[in-house]
Amino acid sequence: MKQRIYISNLEDNPDVGAAPTSEIFFETGLDARAFARTKLSQTLVELGYIVSPALSETWKAAGVKEIDGFMRVFGPMFPGKRLDLLLENSDPWGDFTALESVICWIRAKLQLSAADGDNCSANNPGAAFIYNDKVFFAPQQLANHCLYAEGQFLDIYNSPDLFGTDAAAFCAGVMLYKILIKTHPYEYADIYQNMRDGVFLPPHIAAPEMNEKLSNLIQSALLLPVAKKQTLKSGTDILGEIYELLKDTKDISSLFCEIPAEKKAQAEKEKKNFVFKQNITVKTKRFVIRNKFLLTGITAGFIFALIVIISIYNGYAQRPTTKGMAPDTVVSAYYEAFSLLDHMFMEACIMRANRTDINIAISYTAMSKARQAYEHLSGSIMIAAEEWKLNGGELPAPNVFGITDLIIDYEGEDDGKIKYHASYILWFPQAPLDEGLEPLYEFSRNRTDKLTLKTDRRNNWRITEILRTEQ
């Protein structure tokens, strides 16, 4: 990866730690036209800061050079090394020197905060140079552009949701985690979402040997961007407490202590359990977020299906039954329901018996309702045959349907089954003939049925067989 923020001499010969005649360069990667179009020239008035324990001074770019067709902003020399190289072990200084550098960085941030409040210097360690006890903070907008051009599309040390000392404290927490635990706290995939959700292995689990107070401070820093787990400490408090704890550190091993083998085994078990539970929680939460519209549809469909099932169940529960009826009553009620086209009660009366009568009742009911709708009639158009007969039984009878002359005889019982014999006349609607003509025959049929009944699993009598003869 080509560095775009670096120290170089005027001949552009990179030489880290070069003579004081060198300058700090910010290689924009833009030609003159693109440089003007993006208005990066405005960054020339941005301020950087050089901070030492005794004082802080501002740094401002001196100008722009066009080298090999690309524009490079340059400014006064600062003889240091980039902090991000130390953190990524790209420099042979070693861990303790990286820790010393971060401590200097924290002290300098506290000084700037005390002097200027929430300053606009860049927090990214790629925009900071360390030299002994001095720290150079590059101008924020210019540095961010160059780091992005370097290929640092993700700022892995900063949360996009934090500003001022909260942002600096978070950055310090990430850098200390990287140095002391030897790994970055967040997976790079979905890194900003991980920061917002607090998806990291807590320091006391990742390194149970670490100083407890330091571990808690790093944890507090990493919780700053988490909305529902906000630490009670402010960024200024966290930075100050970390600095007070680390400023006199002479040996990095002093930040750790030996723990018994049993506690170490317990910590390892706790780590595995934490990672397992966190992975499940995070995957579930993000699956829901990514598929919220699909899940909303599924949920709506499920609720609709549940409503339909409940409705069907309630409808089924409200359906008529033969509960409490004697066998002979079931038989007579069946024929009465047939005359009234009450196919639902007919369903209740039979159990695996012939459904011909029910199908007829359903067909005539549908025809009757269709005529009602077409002819705008308010009541049923069908007349029960028994009622028609009592009123004289005149022909033609286009709207008459049902049973007359019903006789039911008991025939006996065998193996829990009861048998009946029924004879009756079934009348069908007779189509009206042309005026002046007599009907050729009455549209009726003489029937005899042999019916068998037995109890169902609810101990209700029902018709299980109908053997019919018809004239």
C-alpha positions as a printed NumPy array, in Angstrom:
array([[   0.   ,    0.   ,    0.   ],
       [   1.467,    3.319,   -1.087],
       [   1.665,    5.89 ,    1.705],
       [   0.167,    9.254,    0.798],
       [   1.016,   10.999,    4.066],
       [   4.758,   10.842,    4.574],
       [   7.973,   12.741,    5.276],
       [  10.174,   13.324,    2.254],
       [  12.934,   15.592,    1.086],
       [  12.374,   18.145,   -1.637],
       [  13.526,   15.706,   -4.333],
       [  10.706,   13.394,   -3.257],
       [  13.089,   10.703,   -2.096],
       [  11.267,    8.999,    0.82 ],
       [  13.551,    8.842,    3.804],
       [  11.871,    8.243,    7.145],
       [  13.804,   10.16 ,    9.78 ],
       [  15.42 ,   12.41 ,    7.161],
       [  17.216,   15.671,    7.813],
       [  15.243,   18.716,    9.011],
       [  15.224,   20.067,    5.44 ],
       [  12.54 ,   17.493,    4.629],
       [   8.84 ,   18.323,    4.604],
       [   5.555,   16.585,    5.323],
       [   3.753,   15.669,    2.113],
       [   0.106,   14.9  ,    1.513],
       [  -0.23 ,   13.205,   -1.849],
       [  -3.781,   13.828,   -3.062],
       [  -3.672,   11.542,   -6.108],
       [  -5.425,   14.279,   -8.115],
       [  -4.255,   16.19 ,  -11.15 ],
       [  -4.505,   19.976,  -11.175],
       [  -8.006,   20.047,  -12.671],
       [  -9.425,   17.447,  -10.267],
       [  -7.691,   19.19 ,   -7.363],
       [  -9.451,   22.428,   -8.27 ],
       [ -12.797,   20.757,   -8.909],
       [ -12.857,   19.023,   -5.514],
       [ -11.897,   22.338,   -3.871],
       [  -9.094,   20.665,   -1.93 ],
       [  -7.23 ,   23.955,   -2.172],
       [  -9.452,   25.052,    0.719],
       [  -7.651,   22.546,    2.937],
       [  -4.546,   24.741,    2.761],
       [  -6.078,   26.904,    5.476],
       [  -6.88 ,   23.919,    7.695],
       [  -4.876,   23.729,   10.884],
       [  -2.834,   20.839,   12.15 ],
       [  -1.287,   20.717,   15.613],
       [   2.124,   19.942,   17.019],
       [   1.809,   19.145,   20.707],
       [   4.578,   18.67 ,   23.26 ],
       [   4.237,   18.464,   27.057],
       [   5.232,   22.124,   27.336],
       [   3.102,   23.691,   24.597],
       [   1.03 ,   23.203,   21.486],
       [   1.401,   25.082,   18.226],
       [  -0.566,   25.122,   15.027],
       [   0.661,   23.701,   11.735],
       [  -0.473,   24.991,    8.355],
       [   0.327,   23.746,    4.855],
       [   2.916,   25.852,    3.019],
       [   1.705,   25.174,   -0.513],
       [   1.062,   22.686,   -3.311],
       [   3.551,   20.988,   -5.624],
       [   2.736,   19.232,   -8.877],
       [   4.962,   16.148,   -9.065],
       [   4.569,   13.615,  -11.87 ],
       [   1.26 ,   15.233,  -12.817],
       [  -0.278,   14.945,   -9.342],
       [  -0.86 ,   17.579,   -6.722],
       [   0.868,   17.216,   -3.354],
       [   0.251,   19.475,   -0.398],
       [   3.361,   20.107,    1.685],
       [   4.136,   21.861,    4.923],
       [   6.723,   22.359,    7.645],
       [   8.823,   19.417,    8.687],
       [   8.016,   17.224,   11.684],
       [  10.61 ,   14.462,   12.202],
       [   8.44 ,   11.601,   13.399],
       [   6.907,    8.25 ,   12.466],
       [   3.315,    7.415,   11.604],
       [   1.434,    5.952,   14.522],
       [  -0.569,    3.476,   12.453],
       [   2.661,    1.765,   11.305],
       [   3.556,    1.077,   14.915],
       [   0.108,   -0.314,   15.617],
       [   0.221,   -2.609,   12.598],
       [   3.719,   -3.866,   13.529],
       [   5.135,   -2.482,   10.317],
       [   7.976,   -0.834,   12.214],
       [  10.681,   -2.494,   14.349],
       [  10.153,   -0.222,   17.375],
       [   8.352,   -2.942,   19.336],
       [   5.184,   -3.098,   21.449],
       [   6.319,   -0.911,   24.311],
       [   7.331,    1.886,   21.985],
       [   3.89 ,    1.634,   20.335],
       [   2.303,    1.881,   23.789],
       [   4.496,    4.898,   24.66 ],
       [   3.42 ,    6.531,   21.422],
       [  -0.281,    5.999,   22.179],
       [   0.265,    7.44 ,   25.677],
       [   1.849,   10.535,   24.079],
       [  -1.083,   10.696,   21.651],
       [  -3.581,   10.591,   24.56 ],
       [  -1.712,   13.275,   26.487],
       [  -1.641,   15.507,   23.41 ],
       [  -5.389,   15.023,   22.827],
       [  -6.068,   16.007,   26.433],
       [  -3.928,   19.116,   26.017],
       [  -5.76 ,   20.147,   22.849],
       [  -9.105,   19.484,   24.467],
       [  -8.203,   21.635,   27.464],
       [  -6.98 ,   24.44 ,   25.211],
       [  -9.444,   24.414,   22.312],
       [ -12.353,   22.176,   23.333],
       [ -13.453,   19.845,   20.538],
       [ -10.696,   20.555,   18.007],
       [ -10.783,   19.424,   14.399],
       [  -7.512,   17.523,   14.221],
       [  -7.734,   14.053,   12.713],
       [  -7.975,   11.109,   15.112],
       [  -6.857,    8.45 ,   12.645],
       [  -3.409,    7.169,   13.722],
       [  -2.425,    7.3  ,   10.055],
       [  -2.649,   11.098,   10.351],
       [  -0.476,   11.308,   13.479],
       [   3.332,   11.366,   13.661],
       [   5.192,   10.68 ,   16.915],
       [   8.648,   11.984,   17.738],
       [   9.932,   11.475,   21.27 ],
       [   7.278,   13.17 ,   23.409],
       [   5.876,   15.302,   20.574],
       [   2.826,   14.517,   18.47 ],
       [   1.827,   15.939,   15.096],
       [  -1.893,   15.84 ,   14.267],
       [  -2.563,   16.41 ,   10.568],
       [  -5.469,   18.611,    9.388],
       [  -8.593,   16.468,    9.374],
       [ -10.111,   16.96 ,    5.893],
       [  -6.788,   16.821,    4.047],
       [  -5.591,   13.775,    6.006],
       [  -8.849,   11.89 ,    5.532],
       [  -8.746,   12.449,    1.775],
       [  -5.197,   11.116,    1.524],
       [  -5.874,    8.128,    3.761],
       [  -8.886,    7.276,    1.638],
       [  -6.724,    7.518,   -1.467],
       [  -4.245,    5.153,    0.242],
       [  -6.943,    2.53 ,    0.276],
       [  -8.097,    3.005,    3.857],
       [ -11.728,    2.95 ,    2.822],
       [ -12.542,    1.916,    6.373],
       [ -11.208,    3.922,    9.28 ],
       [ -10.804,    0.956,   11.599],
       [  -9.852,    3.115,   14.596],
       [ -12.762,    5.559,   14.641],
       [ -16.523,    5.464,   14.958],
       [ -18.385,    7.62 ,   12.418],
       [ -20.929,    8.51 ,   15.123],
       [ -18.58 ,   10.144,   17.646],
       [ -17.008,   13.598,   17.787],
       [ -14.609,   15.554,   19.955],
       [ -13.119,   13.868,   23.006],
       [ -15.609,   10.972,   22.76 ],
       [ -14.154,   10.168,   19.336],
       [ -10.608,   10.51 ,   20.676],
       [ -11.367,    8.265,   23.674],
       [ -12.87 ,    5.607,   21.405],
       [  -9.844,    5.75 ,   19.107],
       [  -7.526,    5.426,   22.123],
       [  -9.504,    2.404,   23.338],
       [  -9.196,    0.668,   19.961],
       [  -5.437,    1.377,   19.757],
       [  -4.803,    0.07 ,   23.284],
       [  -6.872,   -3.045,   22.569],
       [  -4.764,   -3.63 ,   19.436],
       [  -1.483,   -3.221,   21.312],
       [  -2.282,   -5.104,   24.519],
       [  -4.533,   -7.895,   23.227],
       [  -2.676,   -8.281,   19.914],
       [  -5.801,   -8.097,   17.775],
       [  -8.279,   -5.529,   16.555],
       [ -11.493,   -5.523,   18.631],
       [ -13.827,   -5.584,   15.628],
       [ -14.162,   -7.815,   12.609],
       [ -13.647,   -5.691,    9.516],
       [ -16.842,   -7.017,    7.918],
       [ -19.672,   -4.7  ,    9.038],
       [ -17.109,   -2.916,   11.232],
       [ -19.12 ,    0.274,   11.764],
       [ -22.239,   -1.721,   12.58 ],
       [ -20.142,   -3.766,   15.01 ],
       [ -19.035,   -0.521,   16.664],
       [ -22.626,    0.68 ,   16.963],
       [ -23.839,   -2.649,   18.332],
       [ -20.905,   -3.191,   20.675],
       [ -19.927,   -6.432,   18.962],
       [ -16.465,   -7.114,   20.363],
       [ -14.86 ,   -9.44 ,   22.867],
       [ -14.681,   -7.512,   26.152],
       [ -11.092,   -6.927,   27.327],
       [ -11.605,   -8.762,   30.618],
       [ -12.6  ,  -11.872,   28.641],
       [ -10.059,  -11.471,   25.823],
       [  -7.186,  -10.868,   28.287],
       [  -8.171,  -11.833,   31.85 ],
       [  -4.583,  -11.18 ,   32.987],
       [  -4.836,   -7.458,   32.128],
       [  -4.992,   -4.796,   34.841],
       [  -8.664,   -4.656,   35.834],
       [  -8.955,   -0.872,   35.886],
       [  -7.312,   -0.535,   32.474],
       [  -9.559,   -3.285,   31.125],
       [ -12.646,   -1.439,   32.384],
       [ -11.472,    1.86 ,   30.874],
       [ -10.919,    0.28 ,   27.462],
       [ -14.367,   -1.321,   27.749],
       [ -15.904,    2.075,   28.589],
       [ -14.195,    3.65 ,   25.575],
       [ -15.493,    0.96 ,   23.207],
       [ -19.026,    1.377,   24.529],
       [ -19.171,    5.088,   23.66 ],
       [ -20.841,    4.594,   20.231],
       [ -23.298,    1.961,   21.525],
       [ -26.68 ,    3.616,   22.004],
       [ -28.16 ,    1.139,   24.487],
       [ -24.953,    0.447,   26.398],
       [ -23.628,    3.951,   26.847],
       [ -20.94 ,    4.143,   29.488],
       [ -21.497,    6.701,   32.229],
       [ -18.001,    8.12 ,   31.683],
       [ -17.373,   10.915,   29.182],
       [ -14.606,   10.775,   26.598],
       [ -12.595,   13.349,   28.563],
       [ -12.897,   11.29 ,   31.751],
       [ -11.847,    8.094,   29.975],
       [  -8.839,    9.731,   28.308],
       [  -7.771,   11.357,   31.576],
       [  -8.05 ,    8.154,   33.617],
       [  -6.207,    6.101,   30.996],
       [  -3.414,    8.642,   30.889],
       [  -3.085,    8.788,   34.694],
       [  -2.951,    4.998,   34.794],
       [  -0.378,    4.602,   32.005],
       [   1.781,    7.73 ,   32.114],
       [   4.418,    6.209,   34.439],
       [   4.402,    2.744,   32.858],
       [   7.978,    1.533,   32.414],
       [   7.345,   -2.074,   31.493],
       [   4.406,   -3.353,   29.471],
       [   4.383,   -6.552,   31.522],
       [   3.426,   -4.469,   34.582],
       [  -0.04 ,   -4.105,   33.031],
       [  -0.607,   -7.846,   33.329],
       [  -0.53 ,  -10.313,   36.197],
       [  -0.314,  -14.061,   36.464],
       [  -3.582,  -15.868,   37.138],
       [  -4.049,  -19.448,   38.403],
       [  -4.506,  -22.222,   35.854],
       [  -8.072,  -22.825,   37.097],
       [  -9.021,  -19.193,   36.546],
       [  -7.371,  -19.25 ,   33.131],
       [  -9.39 ,  -22.345,   32.138],
       [ -12.558,  -20.712,   33.454],
       [ -11.783,  -17.557,   31.471],
       [ -11.295,  -19.597,   28.303],
       [ -14.648,  -21.309,   28.851],
       [ -16.303,  -17.938,   29.473],
       [ -14.751,  -16.627,   26.271],
       [ -16.165,  -19.491,   24.19 ],
       [ -19.62 ,  -19.092,   25.731],
       [ -19.587,  -15.332,   25.177],
       [ -18.535,  -15.655,   21.534],
       [ -21.174,  -18.345,   20.911],
       [ -24.017,  -16.32 ,   22.449],
       [ -22.891,  -13.072,   20.816],
       [ -22.706,  -14.683,   17.37 ],
       [ -26.228,  -16.053,   17.691],
       [ -27.594,  -12.729,   18.952],
       [ -25.855,  -10.66 ,   16.283],
       [ -26.737,  -12.985,   13.399],
       [ -30.366,  -13.139,   14.496],
       [ -30.642,   -9.365,   14.939],
       [ -29.018,   -8.577,   11.59 ],
       [ -30.998,  -11.24 ,    9.773],
       [ -34.158,   -9.587,   11.087],
       [ -32.919,   -6.128,   10.034],
       [ -31.877,   -7.268,    6.538],
       [ -35.114,   -9.182,    5.975],
       [ -37.535,   -6.972,    7.867],
       [ -39.858,   -6.506,    4.89 ],
       [ -39.881,  -10.232,    4.13 ],
       [ -40.397,  -11.072,    7.797],
       [ -43.139,   -8.455,    8.038],
       [ -44.87 ,  -10.14 ,    5.118],
       [ -44.387,  -13.586,    6.632],
       [ -45.653,  -12.35 ,    9.986],
       [ -48.685,  -10.757,    8.341],
       [ -49.293,  -13.997,    6.441],
       [ -48.938,  -16.   ,    9.634],
       [ -51.384,  -13.726,   11.464],
       [ -53.804,  -13.974,    8.544],
       [ -53.47 ,  -17.77 ,    8.529],
       [ -53.969,  -17.821,   12.291],
       [ -57.103,  -15.698,   11.953],
       [ -58.393,  -18.042,    9.235],
       [ -57.64 ,  -21.105,   11.377],
       [ -59.343,  -19.554,   14.392],
       [ -62.289,  -18.57 ,   12.214],
       [ -62.501,  -22.099,   10.804],
       [ -62.238,  -23.55 ,   14.287],
       [ -64.925,  -21.226,   15.616],
       [ -67.073,  -22.006,   12.617],
       [ -66.535,  -25.701,   13.16 ],
       [ -67.322,  -25.322,   16.873],
       [ -70.562,  -23.523,   15.971],
       [ -71.654,  -26.1  ,   13.401],
       [ -74.829,  -28.015,   14.28 ],
       [ -74.483,  -31.472,   15.845],
       [ -76.781,  -34.301,   16.863],
       [ -75.67 ,  -34.053,   20.469],
       [ -78.384,  -35.248,   22.855],
       [ -80.659,  -36.486,   20.043],
       [ -82.188,  -39.977,   20.007],
       [ -81.614,  -42.117,   16.888],
       [ -85.181,  -41.772,   15.616],
       [ -84.985,  -38.009,   16.163],
       [ -81.807,  -37.89 ,   14.075],
       [ -83.564,  -39.664,   11.201],
       [ -86.622,  -37.389,   11.217],
       [ -84.438,  -34.297,   11.638],
       [ -82.361,  -35.393,    8.633],
       [ -85.405,  -35.516,    6.344],
       [ -86.783,  -32.257,    7.746],
       [ -83.412,  -30.559,    7.054],
       [ -83.518,  -31.982,    3.52 ],
       [ -86.895,  -30.345,    2.921],
       [ -85.548,  -27.034,    4.229],
       [ -82.321,  -27.346,    2.178],
       [ -80.352,  -27.158,    5.452],
       [ -77.3  ,  -28.976,    4.133],
       [ -75.175,  -28.036,    7.164],
       [ -77.472,  -29.92 ,    9.572],
       [ -77.673,  -32.801,    7.085],
       [ -73.848,  -32.952,    7.258],
       [ -74.135,  -33.211,   11.038],
       [ -76.568,  -36.137,   10.722],
       [ -74.455,  -38.408,    8.524],
       [ -71.076,  -40.056,    8.96 ],
       [ -69.554,  -41.535,    5.824],
       [ -73.034,  -42.199,    4.419],
       [ -74.185,  -41.431,    0.863],
       [ -74.007,  -37.66 ,    0.21 ],
       [ -76.432,  -37.508,   -2.725],
       [ -79.145,  -35.723,   -0.73 ],
       [ -76.621,  -33.176,    0.617],
       [ -75.36 ,  -32.4  ,   -2.881],
       [ -78.932,  -31.851,   -4.066],
       [ -79.609,  -29.507,   -1.147],
       [ -76.446,  -27.539,   -1.877],
       [ -77.328,  -27.23 ,   -5.586],
       [ -80.854,  -25.964,   -4.931],
       [ -79.585,  -23.551,   -2.278],
       [ -77.086,  -22.089,   -4.747],
       [ -79.76 ,  -21.816,   -7.434],
       [ -82.156,  -20.151,   -5.006],
       [ -79.58 ,  -17.569,   -3.904],
       [ -78.62 ,  -16.846,   -7.516],
       [ -82.276,  -16.152,   -8.383],
       [ -82.666,  -14.01 ,   -5.267],
       [ -79.746,  -11.857,   -6.364],
       [ -80.82 ,  -11.702,  -10.013],
       [ -84.506,  -11.   ,   -9.325],
       [ -83.84 ,   -8.804,   -6.271],
       [ -85.941,  -10.983,   -3.972],
       [ -85.693,  -10.604,   -0.197],
       [ -86.765,  -14.072,    1.028],
       [ -86.26 ,  -17.648,   -0.035],
       [ -87.942,  -18.567,   -3.32 ],
       [ -88.302,  -22.265,   -2.389],
       [ -91.471,  -23.553,   -0.721],
       [ -91.319,  -26.636,    1.509],
       [ -93.344,  -29.464,   -0.022],
       [ -95.188,  -30.177,    3.246],
       [ -96.367,  -26.563,    3.443],
       [ -97.366,  -26.587,   -0.238],
       [ -99.394,  -29.758,    0.264],
       [-101.216,  -28.353,    3.313],
       [-102.212,  -25.312,    1.205],
       [-103.854,  -27.434,   -1.492],
       [-100.91 ,  -28.676,   -3.525],
       [-101.772,  -26.885,   -6.723],
       [ -99.83 ,  -27.582,   -9.922],
       [ -97.659,  -26.522,  -11.559],
       [ -95.352,  -26.002,   -8.589],
       [ -92.17 ,  -24.402,   -9.923],
       [ -90.786,  -23.484,   -6.513],
       [ -91.696,  -26.536,   -4.459],
       [ -89.114,  -28.869,   -3.   ],
       [ -89.084,  -31.324,   -0.144],
       [ -90.554,  -34.423,    1.492],
       [ -94.161,  -35.361,    2.248],
       [ -95.861,  -38.447,    3.628],
       [ -92.821,  -39.438,    5.67 ],
       [ -93.151,  -42.735,    7.6  ],
       [ -90.272,  -43.963,    9.784],
       [ -90.222,  -47.502,   11.223],
       [ -87.789,  -49.004,   13.709],
       [ -86.276,  -52.275,   12.419],
       [ -83.989,  -53.31 ,   15.269],
       [ -80.503,  -53.07 ,   16.769],
       [ -77.404,  -55.142,   16.077],
       [ -73.862,  -54.757,   17.475],
       [ -74.42 ,  -51.187,   18.604],
       [ -76.063,  -50.207,   15.329],
       [ -79.73 ,  -49.208,   14.985],
       [ -81.671,  -49.67 ,   11.759],
       [ -84.695,  -47.761,   10.455],
       [ -86.946,  -47.942,    7.416],
       [ -88.22 ,  -44.677,    5.909],
       [ -90.736,  -44.165,    3.103],
       [ -91.69 ,  -40.781,    1.667],
       [ -92.434,  -38.745,   -1.448],
       [ -89.746,  -36.332,   -2.66 ],
       [ -91.002,  -33.356,   -4.673],
       [ -88.82 ,  -31.39 ,   -7.095],
       [ -89.62 ,  -27.964,   -8.602],
       [ -91.883,  -28.393,  -11.647],
       [ -91.223,  -26.071,  -14.555],
       [ -94.367,  -24.088,  -15.525],
       [ -95.974,  -25.197,  -18.808],
       [ -97.287,  -22.992,  -21.568],
       [-100.587,  -21.296,  -20.776],
       [-103.643,  -23.48 ,  -21.417],
       [-101.794,  -26.789,  -21.194],
       [-102.185,  -29.268,  -18.361],
       [ -99.091,  -30.78 ,  -16.731],
       [ -98.359,  -34.246,  -18.052],
       [ -97.245,  -35.621,  -14.684],
       [ -96.445,  -34.58 ,  -11.185],
       [ -92.689,  -34.155,  -10.628],
       [ -92.329,  -36.415,   -7.585],
       [ -90.62 ,  -39.64 ,   -6.611],
       [ -91.584,  -42.352,   -4.174],
       [ -88.636,  -43.459,   -2.106],
       [ -87.841,  -46.042,    0.524],
       [ -84.623,  -45.824,    2.508],
       [ -82.97 ,  -48.289,    4.862],
       [ -80.846,  -46.341,    7.333],
       [ -78.186,  -47.525,    9.762],
       [ -77.054,  -45.357,   12.695],
       [ -74.313,  -45.66 ,   15.253],
       [ -72.547,  -43.336,   17.675],
       [ -69.454,  -41.321,   16.712],
       [ -66.43 ,  -40.672,   18.944],
       [ -68.385,  -37.951,   20.766],
       [ -71.151,  -40.488,   21.462],
       [ -73.605,  -38.724,   19.123],
       [ -75.949,  -40.812,   16.967],
       [ -75.311,  -40.403,   13.229],
       [ -76.42 ,  -42.051,   10.003],
       [ -73.676,  -44.292,    8.604],
       [ -75.544,  -45.923,    5.704],
       [ -78.507,  -45.145,    3.411],
       [ -79.724,  -47.889,    1.082],
       [ -82.334,  -46.446,   -1.266],
       [ -84.94 ,  -47.64 ,   -3.736],
       [ -86.85 ,  -45.141,   -5.859],
       [ -89.935,  -45.136,   -8.141]])
